[in-house]
Structure formats: structure tokens, C-alpha cells
Amino acid sequence: MVSEFGYEGASPAGIAERAEVSKGLVSHCFGGKDRLRETAASTTPGLTRRSALT
């Protein structure tokens, strides 16, 4: 999603749709795309903060 639309263009609703979950779930679990990105970067082997932004 982020690689297609850039960080600014990737909305929480779009991320939720792509993941086939509700927008409310993304919001509840992560509070938004900033925390989702941080969580992904810190828990995914090989994913750096820089690559999580692009």
C-alpha cells in the first residue's frame, strides 16, 4: 500500500481494506498509520524504519 501510494497517500482506511479488516480494528490496535508503521518496522525482520516509509 505504502509502496504504491507513498506514506501520505496510504490511508488507514485503505490499509484496513487491503488487510481485509475493519478500519476500527486498525485504529483500535495501532491508533493510526504512524504507530502501525513503527510496529511493522520493529517486528518485521529485514524491514527498516526507512523502508517502512517508502
C-alpha positions in Angstrom: 0.0 0.0 0.0 2.7 2.5 1.0 4.9 1.4 -1.8 2.1 2.1 -4.3 0.7 5.4 -2.9 3.5 6.7 -0.6 3.3 7.2 3.1 1.0 10.2 2.8 -1.3 8.6 0.3 -1.8 5.4 2.3 -4.8 6.0 4.5 -5.8 3.9 7.5 -9.0 3.0 5.6 -7.0 1.8 2.6 -4.6 -0.1 4.8 -7.5 -1.8 6.5 -9.2 -2.6 3.2 -6.1 -4.1 1.8 -5.6 -6.2 5.0 -9.3 -7.2 4.9 -10.0 -5.9 8.4 -12.1 -3.0 9.6 -10.8 0.5 9.9 -11.8 0.4 13.5 -9.5 -2.6 14.1 -6.5 -0.7 12.7 -7.4 2.3 14.8 -8.0 0.3 18.0 -4.8 -1.8 17.7 -2.5 0.9 16.4 -4.1 4.3 16.8 -3.3 5.1 13.2 -0.8 4.6 10.5 2.2 6.1 12.4 2.1 3.5 15.1 1.3 0.8 12.6 4.4 1.7 10.6 6.5 1.8 13.8 5.2 -1.6 14.9 5.8 -3.1 11.5 9.4 -1.7 11.4 10.2 -3.0 14.8 8.7 -6.5 14.4 9.4 -7.5 10.8 12.8 -8.9 10.1 14.6 -7.0 7.4 12.2 -4.1 7.5 13.8 -0.9 8.5 12.2 2.3 9.5 13.3 3.9 6.2 11.8 1.1 4.1 8.6 1.3 6.1 8.3 4.8 4.9 8.6 4.1 1.2 
